[in-house]
Amino acid sequence: MSCSNNLLLFLPSIELSLSLETQHAAAQSTISDLESKVSSLESLVKQSQAPAAPQPDSLTQTLNDWTKIR
């Protein structure tokens, strides 16, 4: 076998390796984007779980309004 024939035998392996490297880089980018989105969502959940000021119910509000008028 000549040297060029030996190189041709390795060509599919090299192409596969380059393809896998490209796919790996794309996957890493996707993972990074998803981690960022998860972090943002976690922050929103924490903010939404913060205790809110209690809102008076409609009956209490009506009574308060009525006493102001009197």
MISE-137055 format. One record per residue (C-alpha): x, y, z negated. Coordinates in steps of 0.1 Angstrom, whole numbers, padded with zeros to 4 digits, always signed. Last residue first. Example, Ala and Ser with C-alpha at 12.3 -4.5 7.8 and 13.67 -1.06 7.14 Angstrom:
# MISE-137055
+0137-0011-0071+0123-0045-0078
END
This chain:
# MISE-137055
-0706+0583-0572-0688+0582-0538-0656+0569-0552-0674+0542-0571-0690+0530-0538-0656+0528-0520-0641+0508-0548-0671+0484-0548-0669+0480-0510-0631+0473-0513-0637+0447-0540-0664+0430-0519-0642+0431-0488-0613+0414-0504-0584+0434-0516-0551+0427-0499-0523+0413-0519-0489+0427-0510-0470+0401-0490-0447+0375-0504-0419+0366-0480-0429+0336-0459-0430+0355-0427-0395+0368-0431-0382+0333-0438-0399+0320-0407-0386+0349-0386-0350+0341-0398-0354+0304-0390-0366+0314-0355-0336+0335-0349-0313+0307-0360-0331+0282-0338-0326+0305-0308-0289+0309-0315-0285+0271-0319-0304+0266-0286-0281+0290-0267-0250+0272-0281-0264+0238-0272-0272+0250-0237-0236+0263-0233-0222+0231-0246-0244+0211-0221-0232+0232-0192-0195+0227-0202-0201+0190-0206-0217+0188-0172-0188+0205-0156-0163+0182-0173-0184+0152-0163-0183+0163-0126-0145+0169-0128-0140+0135-0143-0162+0119-0116-0143+0136-0088-0110+0125-0103-0122+0089-0106-0135+0089-0071-0101+0102-0059-0080+0076-0077-0081+0050-0049-0074+0077-0023-0041+0085-0042-0030+0048-0039-0038+0049-0002-0016+0080+0002+0013+0063-0016+0012+0034+0008+0000+0000+0000
END
